[in-house]
């Protein structure tokens, strides 16, 4: 079974900073990766599909990248409302999630 | 607009069976795959299984022996049943729609399930 490992587990960032979080697959998954944002008490929200495609309505400060086993989610000019957990997910065959990265604002 | 809503018991005793209903609107169950995901304190987000637009199912091997997913298209409902519950099954259970790109574009609000005697 594929394992998705996210790093770091948490990060504390100031508004306006740029942040990059990582997701590593234990096997080659091509571009079959999605990213989600989850705020406390809410269900996950789709941000990125096929590794680098922004979902409808997602601000362009969110950028996904990577292929194969290593993936990134970058947020340019972080806003206060971006404080949340972020999860990567391998899609197709088994929809395995990573353990998440918690983004806190200083 | 697309909406999904889970309803379930809230509290289930160990060894008993969990039944959750996901009621959808704004799209047809015969056009989309429907997924089930849970979020537990111990394991985070876990994919559980899905039902295809044609009605066949696939399950995560972690749950395969005790999980069943079904649907009633006339009522726009998808059902999750899981037996032999344990305390570590405590968590929030979500239904989600799988988009054409394999990602989950719409989620229900989730239903909190506590397994306790």
HADDOCK unambig.tbl for C-alpha pairs under 7 A between the chains (distance, minus, plus):
assign (segid A and resid 34 and name CA) (segid B and resid 103 and name CA) 6.10 0.50 0.50
assign (segid A and resid 42 and name CA) (segid B and resid 109 and name CA) 6.64 0.50 0.50
assign (segid A and resid 43 and name CA) (segid B and resid 107 and name CA) 6.50 0.50 0.50
assign (segid A and resid 43 and name CA) (segid B and resid 108 and name CA) 6.99 0.50 0.50
assign (segid A and resid 43 and name CA) (segid B and resid 109 and name CA) 5.63 0.50 0.50
assign (segid A and resid 43 and name CA) (segid B and resid 110 and name CA) 6.77 0.50 0.50
assign (segid A and resid 46 and name CA) (segid B and resid 104 and name CA) 6.71 0.50 0.50
assign (segid A and resid 46 and name CA) (segid B and resid 105 and name CA) 5.79 0.50 0.50
assign (segid A and resid 49 and name CA) (segid B and resid 101 and name CA) 6.99 0.50 0.50
assign (segid A and resid 49 and name CA) (segid B and resid 103 and name CA) 6.30 0.50 0.50
assign (segid A and resid 91 and name CA) (segid B and resid 102 and name CA) 5.74 0.50 0.50
assign (segid A and resid 91 and name CA) (segid B and resid 103 and name CA) 6.26 0.50 0.50
assign (segid A and resid 92 and name CA) (segid B and resid 102 and name CA) 6.16 0.50 0.50
assign (segid A and resid 95 and name CA) (segid B and resid 47 and name CA) 5.80 0.50 0.50
assign (segid A and resid 96 and name CA) (segid B and resid 46 and name CA) 6.79 0.50 0.50
assign (segid A and resid 96 and name CA) (segid B and resid 47 and name CA) 6.18 0.50 0.50
assign (segid A and resid 97 and name CA) (segid B and resid 45 and name CA) 6.11 0.50 0.50
assign (segid A and resid 97 and name CA) (segid B and resid 46 and name CA) 6.54 0.50 0.50
assign (segid A and resid 99 and name CA) (segid B and resid 44 and name CA) 6.42 0.50 0.50
